[in-house]
Amino acid sequence: MSEPAPTEVDVDPRLLEILVCPVTHGTLTLDRARGELISRSARLAYPIRDGVPIMLPEEARELGEGE
């Protein structure tokens, strides 16, 4: 049984301005379709659950090639 596809999420733009990757302290970009905050420098995608970014490296998904 597969997990349901995430619905598009939105994050307050002011929050995006202050959040940084906890690993690299670099900027994050929002992937609304996947419901994730992306750290290109760390190659990690942090999930957003119930509107709350989960900024724990152990909860992040590693980005694949080309992501």
Kinemage of the C-alpha trace (Angstrom):
@kinemage 1
@onewidth
@group {chain A} dominant
@subgroup {mainchain}
@vectorlist {calphas} color= white
{ca met a 1} P 0.000 0.000 0.000
{ca ser a 2} L 1.510 3.363 -1.025
{ca glu a 3} L 1.256 6.626 0.872
{ca pro a 4} L -1.183 9.210 -0.483
{ca ala a 5} L 0.357 12.019 -2.514
{ca pro a 6} L 0.912 15.153 -0.431
{ca thr a 7} L -1.316 18.110 -1.132
{ca glu a 8} L 0.253 21.432 -2.009
{ca val a 9} L 1.420 23.320 1.051
{ca asp a 10} L 2.105 26.955 1.678
{ca val a 11} L 4.478 28.487 4.204
{ca asp a 12} L 4.421 32.072 5.435
{ca pro a 13} L 7.007 33.971 3.339
{ca arg a 14} L 8.316 35.666 6.498
{ca leu a 15} L 9.073 32.235 7.959
{ca leu a 16} L 10.949 31.235 4.793
{ca glu a 17} L 13.100 34.342 5.159
{ca ile a 18} L 14.374 33.272 8.590
{ca leu a 19} L 14.548 29.479 8.276
{ca val a 20} L 17.899 27.994 7.280
{ca cys a 21} L 19.165 24.467 6.830
{ca pro a 22} L 20.268 23.142 10.243
{ca val a 23} L 23.184 21.300 8.606
{ca thr a 24} L 24.698 23.985 6.353
{ca his a 25} L 22.936 27.134 7.593
{ca gly a 26} L 22.172 27.795 3.927
{ca thr a 27} L 18.961 28.987 2.321
{ca leu a 28} L 15.925 26.803 1.745
{ca thr a 29} L 13.470 26.735 -1.128
{ca leu a 30} L 9.863 25.637 -0.879
{ca asp a 31} L 8.623 22.746 -2.994
{ca arg a 32} L 4.860 23.263 -2.616
{ca ala a 33} L 3.917 20.194 -4.637
{ca arg a 34} L 5.938 17.809 -2.460
{ca gly a 35} L 5.414 19.674 0.806
{ca glu a 36} L 9.111 20.046 1.522
{ca leu a 37} L 11.769 22.651 2.191
{ca ile a 38} L 14.797 21.966 0.023
{ca ser a 39} L 18.417 22.529 1.010
{ca arg a 40} L 20.420 22.211 -2.199
{ca ser a 41} L 23.728 22.634 -0.347
{ca ala a 42} L 22.998 19.719 2.026
{ca arg a 43} L 21.049 17.765 -0.651
{ca leu a 44} L 18.206 17.301 1.858
{ca ala a 45} L 14.443 17.838 1.724
{ca tyr a 46} L 12.788 18.660 5.034
{ca pro a 47} L 9.109 17.644 5.276
{ca ile a 48} L 6.296 20.009 6.170
{ca arg a 49} L 3.650 18.271 8.269
{ca asp a 50} L 0.361 19.959 9.147
{ca gly a 51} L 1.898 23.289 8.098
{ca val a 52} L 4.940 22.860 10.361
{ca pro a 53} L 8.432 22.482 8.847
{ca ile a 54} L 10.249 19.542 10.449
{ca met a 55} L 13.823 20.824 10.540
{ca leu a 56} L 15.495 17.689 11.859
{ca pro a 57} L 18.217 16.156 9.652
{ca glu a 58} L 17.127 12.649 10.662
{ca glu a 59} L 13.614 13.389 9.328
{ca ala a 60} L 14.907 14.805 6.019
{ca arg a 61} L 14.889 12.931 2.736
{ca glu a 62} L 18.115 12.792 0.739
{ca leu a 63} L 17.766 14.343 -2.697
{ca gly a 64} L 18.331 12.047 -5.615
{ca glu a 65} L 20.278 12.746 -8.781
{ca gly a 66} L 18.800 15.606 -10.731
{ca glu a 67} L 16.641 16.897 -7.882
